[in-house]
Amino acid sequence: MSYQVLARKWRPRRFSEMVGQEHVLQALVNALDHDRLHHAYLFTGTRGVGKTTIARILAKSLNCETGVSSEPCGTCSSCTEIAEGRSVDLLEVDAASRTKVEDTRDLLENVQYAPTRSRYKVYLIDEVHMLSNSSFNALLKTLEEPPPHVKFLLATTDPQKLPATVLSRCLQFNLKNMVPEQIAGHLGQVLEAEMIRFEEPALWLLGRAADGSMRDALSLTDQAIAFGSGSITEAGVRSMLGTVDMSFVYQLLDALAAGEPATLLETVAHMAEHAPDFESSLEEMQSLLHRITVAQVLPELRDNSRGDAERIEALAGKLTAEDVQLFYQMALNGKRDLPHAADPRSGFEMTLLRMLAFRPALLPDSGAGGSNESSAERSDSGSEKGVRSTFAPAERATVGEGAAKPDPTPAASTEPAPAGPAPQAQPAPPAATTSAHHENGVRSTFAPPAAATPAPRIDRATAPQMVAPEDWPDLLAKLGLAGIVQNIASHCVLQAQQGSDFQFVLDDTNLALFNPGHADRIRLALQNYFDTPVSVSIEPGRPQLETPAQRSARRAAERQLEAEQAIEHDPLLQQLIQRFDGELDRASITPLDS
């Protein structure tokens, strides 16, 4: 027996077998079940989304010998003939090959005659936009007032070319492109039924390459099966499609997060050995950055369909939300500019180096006399005042009340100054910013940045005023924070203040959004507010007090309740409700100060 391609073998035979297009199926099923049938239907959409398939199933439903319903039996002679393409009462016409007005007139000659065997005579005109203007004019009268035994099913990929007079005579259904999730899920069911081994990441590659078309996806799956000698692997599909290996994209983002241009260019050199499509590489990077952003903002929606949730979570912890947005925009612009580059590789490298160029804090200090610094010791360019701080690796620590905190004062500042003229010595390094990772989360202690000279030791005379834990929400409102830093701070409570040292507890349900840079921004805001150096430590946990975010939500709920009660007890409103038998719409009530 000859081999039948998957796209034909797995073509749906009833509405329940369709993948996607629920908005179209619901309307057709309800119309069939409640006998509210129109005389002309127009199905539009790109190739391979199910236009002709839905039209044939609709023809089965209309002519099934068991009666008109949304569930044709599939076994009667009428259903069998339609499925095999030999029904005399289903006239399938390819408008692309019959564009002349004479062809349309010949087609409509027998409209007035009753169907030979079935309940309805169904005209299925595919690619109807290819008809000429004369053909449309010849079709108009019959299309508007056909005999009761005739149904018209039109399908097109370009509805803009149809005259408005035709569109107004049809019920129009716009079929959507299918998302990769739907395509990958359906391909998995097909391959399991066909007993073909596959790797799930390979199905995602096929789903994205199909560009919304299920038919294209099944055709690519046939090609992948032949390419892989009966099995589908991620490496085989990447080789067949010419897409880049995702391991390279992970390495590139790791190098960007660490600020290592040498590693970045070395990874691109390894990629070039496999002759990749650099435009596709930027697309893969955009997709990965999108997933990282989702993991940072909504950790509960973490997507593990490609089996790389751990890599995504690790990158989400290394990169700040601002950096992810910057990289995404750079990749988007780089893809646009890639055709104008001298060659694809140089354009790709320039895009990556541009990402680093806008993160000067992660580039090696060119004025350090050529010294080679590790990634943990890179200097961080500060604000307009030239403030610099050195990042040093911290020892592994555990979260708890007895966890030791590093001394925020540099050791060099405790030595007495020598008598006489001071030698030209290197300035002491500023306070170290340490980050300790542990199994429950991240604890970060941030010391004040120093200028070119060592910062003076903080004493009681310069320490900020004491802030009670319950006053933290009011203080936060005065700090001028915004964006994700404001969000992080609003989920913190002030556990204790010891002089200039502020100790916060971050609600661990929001830990995925946090990185050490946020604590540094909070420290700078407190330092600007009190006009004196401070240090900040943030530990994850379950706050014992109400966070600013919780207080804001509680107050909003209280204001909403007060507004609803005020409306409910309004005498005039009560009279109106009683007189007109009305009902209060609570959803429309909003406090005036909201």
MOCOR-V359953 format. One record per backbone hydrogen bond with DSSP energy under -0.5 kcal/mol. NH is the residue of the N-H (numbers start at 1). CO is the residue of the C=O. If there is no record, write none. Layout:
nh=NH co=CO
nh=NH co=CO
This chain:
nh=8 co=5
nh=9 co=5
nh=10 co=6
nh=11 co=8
nh=17 co=14
nh=18 co=15
nh=20 co=18
nh=24 co=21
nh=25 co=21
nh=26 co=22
nh=27 co=23
nh=28 co=24
nh=29 co=25
nh=30 co=26
nh=31 co=27
nh=32 co=28
nh=33 co=29
nh=34 co=30
nh=35 co=32
nh=36 co=31
nh=41 co=152
nh=42 co=171
nh=43 co=154
nh=44 co=42
nh=44 co=173
nh=45 co=156
nh=49 co=46
nh=54 co=50
nh=55 co=51
nh=56 co=52
nh=57 co=53
nh=58 co=54
nh=59 co=55
nh=60 co=56
nh=61 co=57
nh=62 co=58
nh=63 co=59
nh=64 co=60
nh=67 co=64
nh=69 co=61
nh=69 co=67
nh=80 co=76
nh=81 co=77
nh=82 co=78
nh=83 co=79
nh=84 co=80
nh=85 co=81
nh=85 co=82
nh=86 co=81
nh=87 co=81
nh=90 co=87
nh=91 co=89
nh=91 co=122
nh=92 co=90
nh=93 co=91
nh=93 co=124
nh=95 co=93
nh=95 co=126
nh=97 co=94
nh=98 co=94
nh=104 co=100
nh=105 co=101
nh=106 co=102
nh=107 co=103
nh=108 co=104
nh=109 co=105
nh=109 co=106
nh=111 co=108
nh=113 co=110
nh=121 co=149
nh=122 co=89
nh=122 co=120
nh=123 co=121
nh=123 co=151
nh=124 co=91
nh=124 co=122
nh=125 co=123
nh=125 co=153
nh=126 co=93
nh=126 co=124
nh=127 co=155
nh=128 co=155
nh=130 co=127
nh=131 co=128
nh=132 co=99
nh=136 co=132
nh=137 co=133
nh=138 co=134
nh=139 co=135
nh=140 co=136
nh=141 co=137
nh=143 co=139
nh=144 co=140
nh=145 co=141
nh=150 co=147
nh=151 co=121
nh=152 co=39
nh=153 co=123
nh=154 co=41
nh=155 co=125
nh=156 co=43
nh=161 co=158
nh=162 co=159
nh=166 co=163
nh=167 co=163
nh=168 co=164
nh=169 co=166
nh=170 co=167
nh=171 co=40
nh=172 co=170
nh=173 co=42
nh=175 co=44
nh=175 co=173
nh=178 co=212
nh=182 co=179
nh=183 co=179
nh=184 co=180
nh=185 co=181
nh=186 co=182
nh=187 co=183
nh=188 co=184
nh=189 co=185
nh=190 co=186
nh=191 co=187
nh=192 co=188
nh=193 co=189
nh=194 co=190
nh=195 co=192
nh=196 co=191
nh=199 co=232
nh=202 co=199
nh=203 co=199
nh=203 co=200
nh=204 co=200
nh=205 co=201
nh=206 co=202
nh=207 co=203
nh=208 co=204
nh=209 co=205
nh=210 co=206
nh=211 co=208
nh=212 co=207
nh=213 co=210
nh=214 co=48
nh=214 co=212
nh=215 co=48
nh=217 co=213
nh=218 co=214
nh=219 co=215
nh=220 co=216
nh=221 co=217
nh=222 co=218
nh=223 co=219
nh=224 co=220
nh=225 co=221
nh=226 co=222
nh=227 co=223
nh=228 co=224
nh=229 co=226
nh=230 co=225
nh=232 co=197
nh=233 co=231
nh=237 co=233
nh=238 co=234
nh=239 co=235
nh=240 co=236
nh=241 co=237
nh=242 co=238
nh=243 co=238
nh=248 co=245
nh=249 co=245
nh=250 co=246
nh=251 co=247
nh=252 co=248
nh=253 co=249
nh=254 co=250
nh=255 co=251
nh=256 co=252
nh=257 co=253
nh=258 co=254
nh=259 co=255
nh=260 co=255
nh=261 co=259
nh=264 co=260
nh=265 co=261
nh=266 co=262
nh=267 co=263
nh=268 co=264
nh=269 co=265
nh=270 co=266
nh=271 co=267
nh=272 co=268
nh=273 co=269
nh=273 co=270
nh=274 co=271
nh=275 co=272
nh=276 co=271
nh=277 co=242
nh=278 co=276
nh=281 co=277
nh=282 co=278
nh=283 co=279
nh=284 co=280
nh=285 co=281
nh=286 co=282
nh=287 co=283
nh=288 co=284
nh=289 co=285
nh=290 co=286
nh=291 co=287
nh=292 co=288
nh=293 co=289
nh=294 co=290
nh=295 co=291
nh=296 co=292
nh=297 co=293
nh=298 co=294
nh=301 co=298
nh=302 co=299
nh=304 co=302
nh=307 co=304
nh=312 co=308
nh=313 co=309
nh=314 co=310
nh=315 co=311
nh=316 co=312
nh=317 co=313
nh=318 co=314
nh=319 co=315
nh=324 co=320
nh=325 co=321
nh=326 co=322
nh=327 co=323
nh=328 co=324
nh=329 co=325
nh=330 co=326
nh=331 co=327
nh=332 co=328
nh=333 co=329
nh=334 co=330
nh=335 co=331
nh=336 co=332
nh=337 co=333
nh=338 co=334
nh=340 co=337
nh=341 co=338
nh=347 co=343
nh=348 co=344
nh=349 co=345
nh=350 co=346
nh=351 co=347
nh=352 co=348
nh=353 co=349
nh=354 co=350
nh=355 co=351
nh=356 co=352
nh=357 co=353
nh=358 co=354
nh=359 co=356
nh=362 co=359
nh=363 co=360
nh=366 co=364
nh=368 co=365
nh=371 co=368
nh=373 co=371
nh=377 co=374
nh=378 co=375
nh=380 co=389
nh=381 co=379
nh=382 co=387
nh=386 co=383
nh=388 co=450
nh=389 co=380
nh=391 co=378
nh=392 co=390
nh=392 co=433
nh=394 co=435
nh=403 co=400
nh=413 co=410
nh=414 co=411
nh=415 co=412
nh=425 co=423
nh=431 co=448
nh=433 co=390
nh=434 co=432
nh=434 co=445
nh=436 co=443
nh=437 co=435
nh=438 co=441
nh=441 co=438
nh=443 co=436
nh=444 co=538
nh=445 co=434
nh=446 co=536
nh=447 co=445
nh=450 co=388
nh=451 co=453
nh=462 co=459
nh=463 co=459
nh=471 co=468
nh=472 co=469
nh=475 co=471
nh=476 co=472
nh=477 co=473
nh=478 co=474
nh=478 co=475
nh=479 co=475
nh=479 co=476
nh=485 co=482
nh=486 co=482
nh=487 co=483
nh=488 co=484
nh=489 co=485
nh=490 co=486
nh=491 co=487
nh=491 co=488
nh=492 co=489
nh=493 co=505
nh=495 co=493
nh=495 co=503
nh=496 co=503
nh=498 co=501
nh=499 co=497
nh=500 co=498
nh=501 co=498
nh=502 co=500
nh=502 co=535
nh=503 co=496
nh=503 co=501
nh=504 co=502
nh=504 co=537
nh=505 co=493
nh=506 co=539
nh=507 co=491
nh=508 co=541
nh=510 co=507
nh=511 co=508
nh=513 co=510
nh=514 co=511
nh=518 co=515
nh=519 co=515
nh=520 co=516
nh=521 co=517
nh=522 co=518
nh=523 co=519
nh=524 co=520
nh=525 co=521
nh=526 co=522
nh=527 co=523
nh=528 co=524
nh=529 co=525
nh=530 co=526
nh=531 co=527
nh=532 co=527
nh=535 co=500
nh=536 co=446
nh=537 co=502
nh=538 co=444
nh=539 co=504
nh=541 co=506
nh=543 co=541
nh=548 co=492
nh=549 co=490
nh=551 co=547
nh=552 co=548
nh=553 co=549
nh=554 co=550
nh=555 co=551
nh=556 co=552
nh=557 co=553
nh=558 co=554
nh=559 co=555
nh=560 co=556
nh=561 co=557
nh=562 co=558
nh=563 co=559
nh=564 co=560
nh=565 co=561
nh=566 co=562
nh=567 co=563
nh=568 co=564
nh=569 co=565
nh=570 co=567
nh=571 co=569
nh=574 co=570
nh=575 co=571
nh=576 co=572
nh=577 co=573
nh=578 co=574
nh=579 co=575
nh=580 co=576
nh=581 co=577
nh=582 co=577
nh=586 co=584
nh=588 co=585
nh=589 co=586
nh=594 co=591
